[in-house]
Amino acid sequence: MLILKADDFSQWREQARALLSNHITPLEVSWTAASQPSLFGDVALPPVNAREQPLVSKAFLTLARTITCHRDLRKWELLYQLLFRLTHGEKHLLSISTDPLMLALVRMQQAIRRDAHKAKAFVRFREVNEGDVPHYIAWHQPDHFILPLVAPFFSRRFATMRWTILTPDQSVAWNGEALAYGPGVGAEHAPEEDALEDLWRDYYRATFNPARIKLKMMRREMPVRYWKNLPETGIIPDMLREAPERVAKMLAHTEGQTRSAADFIPPTQTLPELATAAKACQGCELHHTATQTVFGVGPTDARIMLVGEQPGNEEDRTGTPFIGPAGQLLDEALQHAGLSRESLYITNAVKHFRFLYKDSFRQHQSPSRYHVQACKPWLTAEIAAIKPKLILCLGNTAARALISPNFVMRDGRGVPLGEAPTLLATYHPSALLRLPETARAKAKEEFMTDLRCAAGWH
């Protein structure tokens, strides 16, 4: 039994290449951390056999680089198992979502993505006076080694700032031109509160919507262990106490000014009764121009629910969601991901087609936030009737209706959120059709990854 050490992707890759080229099976290898002392010294691997170097896909390399950020040391042996099987007759293993090895790796990938998402949401910089150029420092405690994954995001978001992010495992600094990584530090090295935090608390209080309070979800998405690093958490108790009075004032100012689908929801809310009632919906002005209401379709006990944006031209004429070009692409992708359309409930955030006439052609026009909100009671009723385990949001409109009004696909795609139901966002098929050739392949690969992830709930 070979006992090997690895702390990062490069170390693991070089050793895996040597093992693979010399036909050493996963059962003959055990992995540990490079920092862990060994009783028998370092193991000398046989040299890489240049004639025995099979090619691996870009998808494998992308997955492997992500998995190496996980804290569980089993990652090294799981990755070598995957590499060995891919190069020994199972070249399609990455697409078999039910394989136990793939299930374990996908769960690790999901945990890393959630952790990276939390870092992007909860890192708070504090200004430190160091000469004429301001320096901003943040301390964060992630579950995994995700700093290399999120640091490029912060370098783009705060490109003109000089900043440092400290974690117990690693640190990273940006000088405006390049990222530099260093050792981890403890929380005692984090700076004290700065003057900007009073401004941030004022902004947070001003944008707080008391009508959308969901305490259970808030604690789940913003775990208490992060609170000590977030200036806004100190005012949350006061805002919660003030919420009932603020909601009453909001209702007093808006009551009777607008209509929505809520005025047409039937008393008994089974799917057939909802579909029938929706035909008469006049919750917004779109019913004037659309041919008909396009309600959701699918089994009443579907474990997975797909939510798109709105019907297109063909859907508006036939009354069935996702049957146009985007629907055809979706059907093909679902089949490759191991999902059957007949087992899914498929609907849209908005039930009427919004369009503009252009040379007698009805050109798609994205629904506004008002249309999404006016139509949301139908979507909420569908979710309550079906009780899906997973809701897959196809595109920004669906994600903004169910996840956050400020959702951005490049930051939140592929990150499972919450439970019962879990929310997962990915691209809308029509967006893939509109992408240029150079970008389409990468986006389609990410789209398929998200569908295979969704298949795990089936």
C-alpha positions in Angstrom: 0.0 0.0 0.0 1.4 3.4 -1.1 0.8 6.3 1.4 0.9 9.6 -0.5 0.6 13.2 0.6 -1.2 16.1 -1.1 -2.3 19.6 0.0 -3.4 21.0 -3.3 -4.4 20.1 -6.8 -0.9 20.4 -8.3 0.6 18.0 -5.8 -2.2 15.5 -6.3 -2.1 15.8 -10.1 1.6 15.0 -10.4 1.3 12.0 -8.2 -1.9 10.8 -9.9 -0.1 11.0 -13.3 2.7 8.8 -12.0 0.3 6.3 -10.5 -1.9 6.2 -13.6 1.0 5.8 -16.1 2.3 2.8 -14.0 -1.1 1.1 -13.8 -1.4 1.4 -10.0 -5.0 0.9 -9.0 -6.9 3.0 -6.3 -6.9 0.0 -4.0 -3.1 0.2 -3.8 -3.0 3.8 -2.7 -3.9 5.8 0.5 -3.7 9.6 0.7 -3.1 12.0 3.6 -2.3 15.7 4.1 1.2 16.9 3.1 1.5 18.6 6.5 0.9 15.4 8.4 4.2 13.7 9.6 5.0 10.2 8.4 6.6 7.4 10.4 8.3 6.0 7.3 9.4 9.2 5.4 8.2 10.2 2.0 7.3 7.6 -0.6 9.3 7.5 -3.8 6.9 7.2 -6.7 7.9 5.5 -10.0 8.6 8.0 -12.7 5.9 9.1 -15.1 5.7 6.8 -18.1 5.3 9.3 -21.0 3.9 6.6 -23.3 1.1 5.8 -20.8 -0.6 9.2 -20.5 -4.3 9.1 -21.4 -6.1 12.3 -22.0 -8.8 13.5 -19.6 -11.7 15.9 -20.3 -11.9 19.6 -19.3 -15.0 18.7 -17.3 -13.0 16.3 -15.1 -10.2 18.9 -14.5 -12.8 21.6 -13.6 -14.5 19.2 -11.1 -11.2 18.1 -9.7 -10.0 21.6 -9.0 -13.2 22.3 -7.2 -13.2 19.2 -5.1 -9.7 19.8 -3.9 -11.1 22.8 -2.0 -13.1 20.4 0.2 -11.8 19.9 3.8 -12.4 16.1 3.8 -9.2 14.3 3.0 -11.1 11.5 1.3 -11.2 13.9 -1.7 -7.8 12.7 -3.0 -8.8 9.0 -3.1 -12.2 9.7 -4.5 -10.7 11.8 -7.3 -8.1 9.1 -8.1 -10.9 6.5 -8.2 -12.8 8.8 -10.7 -9.6 9.4 -12.8 -8.8 5.6 -12.9 -12.3 4.6 -13.9 -12.6 7.4 -16.6 -9.4 6.1 -18.2 -10.2 2.4 -17.9 -13.3 2.0 -19.9 -15.9 4.3 -18.1 -15.4 7.5 -20.2 -19.0 8.5 -19.6 -18.9 8.2 -15.8 -19.2 12.0 -15.3 -22.7 11.9 -16.8 -23.9 9.0 -14.6 -25.5 10.9 -11.7 -26.7 7.8 -9.9 -23.2 6.2 -9.5 -22.2 6.2 -5.8 -18.8 7.8 -6.6 -20.4 10.6 -8.6 -23.0 11.2 -5.9 -20.3 11.6 -3.3 -18.3 14.0 -5.5 -21.4 16.0 -6.5 -22.3 16.4 -2.8 -18.8 17.7 -2.1 -19.0 20.0 -5.1 -22.3 21.4 -3.8 -20.9 22.0 -0.3 -18.0 23.9 -1.8 -20.3 26.0 -3.9 -22.5 26.8 -1.0 -19.5 27.8 1.1 -18.2 30.0 -1.8 -21.6 31.6 -2.1 -21.6 32.4 1.7 -18.2 34.0 1.4 -19.3 36.3 -1.4 -22.4 37.2 0.7 -20.9 37.6 4.1 -17.3 39.0 3.7 -17.3 42.5 5.2 -14.2 44.8 4.7 -13.1 47.3 7.3 -10.9 50.2 6.5 -7.4 50.3 8.1 -5.4 53.5 7.9 -2.0 52.7 6.4 -0.5 55.9 5.0 -2.2 57.7 2.1 -3.8 54.7 0.4 -6.7 53.1 2.3 -6.4 49.3 3.0 -9.5 47.2 3.6 -9.3 44.0 5.6 -11.9 41.3 6.2 -11.9 38.2 8.3 -14.0 35.2 7.4 -14.3 31.6 8.6 -15.3 29.3 5.7 -16.0 25.6 6.0 -13.7 24.6 3.2 -10.5 26.0 1.5 -12.5 28.2 -0.9 -10.4 31.3 -0.9 -8.8 30.6 -4.3 -12.3 30.1 -5.7 -13.7 33.4 -4.5 -10.6 35.7 -4.5 -11.0 36.4 -8.3 -14.6 37.4 -7.7 -13.5 40.0 -5.2 -10.6 41.2 -7.4 -13.2 42.0 -10.1 -15.8 43.5 -7.7 -13.3 45.7 -5.9 -10.7 46.1 -8.6 -9.6 49.6 -7.5 -9.4 48.9 -3.8 -6.4 47.5 -1.9 -7.8 44.7 0.2 -6.9 41.6 2.2 -9.2 38.6 3.2 -8.0 36.7 6.3 -9.2 33.1 7.1 -7.9 30.5 9.6 -6.4 28.5 6.7 -5.1 31.0 4.2 -5.1 34.7 3.4 -5.2 36.6 0.1 -4.3 40.2 -0.7 -5.1 42.4 -3.8 -2.9 45.3 -4.7 -4.9 46.4 -7.7 -2.9 44.3 -10.1 -2.4 40.8 -8.7 -3.5 38.4 -6.0 -1.0 37.2 -3.4 -1.7 34.3 -1.1 -0.3 33.8 2.3 -0.8 31.8 5.6 -4.0 31.8 7.6 -4.5 33.8 10.8 -6.8 33.9 13.8 -9.8 36.2 14.3 -7.7 38.3 16.7 -5.9 39.8 13.7 -9.1 41.2 12.3 -9.5 45.0 12.5 -12.0 46.7 14.8 -15.2 48.4 13.6 -14.7 51.3 11.3 -16.7 54.5 10.5 -18.2 53.0 7.3 -20.2 50.5 9.3 -22.6 53.1 10.6 -23.4 54.0 6.9 -23.9 50.4 6.1 -26.3 49.8 9.0 -28.3 52.9 7.8 -28.5 51.5 4.3 -29.4 48.0 5.5 -32.3 49.5 7.7 -33.5 51.6 4.7 -33.7 48.6 2.3 -35.1 46.1 4.9 -38.5 44.9 3.8 -40.6 43.9 6.8 -43.2 42.2 4.7 -40.7 39.6 3.5 -39.5 38.3 6.9 -38.8 34.6 7.0 -36.8 33.9 10.1 -36.2 30.2 9.5 -34.8 30.9 6.1 -32.8 33.9 7.3 -31.0 31.8 9.9 -30.5 29.0 7.4 -29.0 31.3 4.7 -27.2 33.6 7.1 -26.0 31.2 9.9 -25.5 32.7 13.3 -21.8 31.9 13.3 -21.2 34.6 10.7 -23.1 37.2 12.6 -20.1 38.4 14.7 -18.5 39.6 11.4 -21.6 41.4 10.0 -22.3 44.9 11.2 -26.0 44.7 10.2 -26.8 41.8 12.6 -26.7 44.1 15.6 -29.8 46.0 14.4 -31.8 42.9 13.3 -33.6 42.4 16.7 -34.8 46.1 16.6 -36.0 45.8 13.0 -37.9 42.6 13.8 -39.7 44.3 16.7 -40.6 47.2 14.4 -41.7 45.0 11.5 -45.5 44.6 12.3 -46.0 48.4 12.5 -44.1 49.0 9.3 -46.1 46.3 7.5 -49.3 47.9 8.6 -48.2 51.3 7.3 -47.2 49.8 3.9 -50.5 48.1 3.5 -52.3 51.3 4.4 -50.5 53.2 1.6 -50.9 50.5 -1.1 -54.3 48.9 -0.4 -56.6 49.1 -3.4 -54.0 50.6 -5.8 -53.2 47.5 -7.8 -54.6 44.1 -8.6 -52.7 40.8 -8.8 -53.4 37.1 -9.3 -54.3 36.9 -5.6 -57.8 38.3 -6.6 -58.4 35.2 -8.7 -57.0 32.3 -6.6 -59.8 29.8 -5.9 -60.7 28.8 -2.3 -59.8 25.2 -3.0 -56.3 25.1 -4.5 -55.8 21.7 -6.2 -53.9 21.9 -9.4 -56.9 21.3 -11.7 -58.9 24.0 -9.9 -55.9 26.4 -10.0 -55.5 25.7 -13.8 -59.1 26.4 -14.4 -59.2 29.6 -12.3 -56.0 30.9 -14.0 -57.8 31.0 -17.4 -59.8 34.0 -16.1 -56.9 35.8 -14.5 -56.8 39.6 -15.0 -54.1 40.3 -12.3 -52.1 42.5 -14.7 -52.5 44.0 -18.2 -50.9 41.1 -20.0 -54.2 39.3 -20.3 -55.4 41.9 -22.8 -52.9 40.9 -25.5 -51.9 37.3 -24.8 -53.8 34.5 -26.5 -54.4 32.6 -23.3 -53.0 31.8 -19.8 -50.3 29.2 -20.0 -50.4 27.2 -16.7 -48.0 24.6 -15.5 -48.1 20.9 -16.5 -46.9 17.8 -14.9 -47.7 15.2 -12.2 -49.2 16.4 -8.9 -46.5 14.5 -6.9 -43.5 15.7 -8.9 -40.3 15.8 -6.8 -38.8 18.3 -9.1 -40.4 21.6 -10.4 -38.9 23.6 -13.2 -39.8 27.3 -13.3 -39.1 29.4 -16.4 -39.7 33.0 -17.2 -42.9 33.3 -19.3 -44.5 31.6 -22.3 -43.1 32.3 -25.7 -44.9 32.7 -29.0 -45.6 29.0 -29.6 -46.5 28.4 -25.9 -49.0 31.2 -26.0 -50.7 29.7 -29.0 -50.9 26.2 -27.8 -51.3 26.7 -24.0 -48.4 24.4 -23.1 -45.1 25.6 -21.5 -41.7 24.9 -23.1 -42.6 23.5 -26.5 -40.8 26.0 -28.7 -37.0 26.0 -29.5 -36.1 26.5 -25.9 -38.3 23.7 -24.9 -36.8 21.4 -27.5 -33.3 22.2 -26.2 -34.6 21.6 -22.6 -36.0 18.2 -23.6 -32.7 17.1 -25.1 -30.8 18.2 -22.1 -33.1 16.6 -19.6 -32.7 13.3 -21.5 -28.9 13.5 -21.3 -29.2 14.3 -17.5 -31.3 11.2 -16.9 -34.5 13.1 -16.2 -37.9 12.4 -17.8 -40.0 15.5 -18.7 -43.1 13.4 -17.8 -41.9 13.1 -14.2 -41.4 16.9 -13.8 -43.8 19.8 -13.1 -43.0 22.6 -15.5 -44.3 26.1 -15.2 -43.3 29.8 -15.6 -43.0 32.7 -13.2 -45.4 34.7 -15.4 -48.4 32.9 -17.1 -49.0 35.3 -20.0 -46.8 36.1 -23.0 -45.4 39.6 -23.0 -44.4 40.8 -26.5 -43.9 43.7 -28.9 -45.1 43.7 -32.5 -42.2 44.1 -35.0 -43.1 43.8 -38.7 -46.2 41.8 -37.8 -44.1 39.4 -35.8 -44.6 39.0 -32.0 -41.2 39.7 -30.5 -40.5 38.4 -26.9 -40.3 41.1 -24.3 -39.1 40.2 -20.8 -41.7 40.6 -18.0 -41.1 43.5 -15.6 -40.7 43.0 -11.8 -44.3 44.2 -11.5 -45.6 41.4 -13.8 -43.6 38.8 -11.8 -45.0 40.0 -8.5 -48.6 40.2 -9.8 -48.4 36.7 -11.1 -46.5 35.2 -8.1 -49.6 34.0 -6.2 -50.1 31.4 -9.0 -46.6 30.2 -8.6 -46.9 30.1 -4.8 -50.1 28.1 -5.1 -48.5 25.6 -7.5 -45.6 25.0 -5.1 -48.0 24.5 -2.2 -50.1 22.0 -4.2 -47.1 20.0 -5.4 -44.7 20.2 -2.5 -41.6 19.5 -4.6 -38.3 18.5 -3.1 -36.4 20.8 -5.6 -37.3 23.8 -7.6 -35.0 24.4 -10.6 -35.1 28.1 -11.6 -34.4 28.5 -15.3 -33.1 32.0 -15.8 -32.8 35.3 -13.8 -36.6 36.0 -13.8 -37.5 32.8 -12.1 -34.5 33.1 -9.7 -35.5 36.6 -8.8 -39.1 35.5 -8.1 -38.1 32.7 -5.8 -34.5 33.3 -4.5 -33.8 37.0 -4.3 -34.9 40.1 -6.3 -31.2 40.9 -6.7 -30.2 37.5 -8.0 -27.3 37.5 -10.5 -26.7 34.3 -12.5 -22.9 34.5 -12.6 -22.8 34.6 -8.8 -25.6 32.3 -7.8 -25.8 29.6 -10.5 -25.6 26.0 -9.4 -25.7 26.8 -5.6 -28.5 24.8 -3.9 -30.3 26.9 -1.3 -32.5 25.9 1.6 -34.6 22.8 1.9 -38.2 21.6 1.5 -38.0 22.8 -1.3 -34.4 23.3 -2.2 -33.9 26.1 -4.7 -31.3 25.8 -7.5 -30.8 28.3 -10.3 -29.3 27.7 -13.8 -29.5 29.2 -17.3 -32.7 29.5 -19.2 -32.5 27.3 -22.4 -33.3 30.3 -24.5 -30.3 32.1 -23.1 -28.1 29.3 -24.4 -29.6 29.6 -27.8 -28.8 33.3 -27.9 -25.1 32.9 -26.8 -22.3 33.2 -29.4 -20.6 30.0 -30.4 -17.5 30.7 -28.3 -19.5 31.0 -25.0 -22.2 28.5 -25.7 -20.2 25.3 -25.1 -19.0 26.4 -21.6 -22.5 27.6 -20.6 -24.1 24.4 -21.9 -21.6 22.3 -19.9 -22.5 24.3 -16.8 -26.2 23.9 -17.6 -25.8 20.1 -17.9 -23.9 20.0 -14.6 -26.8 21.7 -12.9 -29.4 19.3 -14.5 -27.4 16.3 -13.3 -27.2 17.9 -9.8 -31.0 18.3 -10.0 -31.4 14.6 -10.9 -30.1 13.8 -7.5 -33.4 14.9 -6.0 -35.4 12.6 -8.4 
